[in-house]
């Protein structure tokens, strides 16, 4: 079954990334952003599981749309 996704907000003026989303059933937050793929950057992350990846999130996106319970 597909997730039911709600847009929380974006700092993009034209609808592109970055954007925050919420799974309305689980409350999980999903982030749309540019993928970190520089090999030197990736060596600095710890405890990375199969299937995990990293995206860049501007601080402004998180401060403009604080998550609420």
Secondary structure as UniProt FT lines:
FT   STRAND          5..10
FT   STRAND          19..23
FT   TURN            24..26
FT   STRAND          29..32
FT   HELIX           39..42
FT   TURN            43..44
FT   TURN            50..51
FT   HELIX           59..64
//
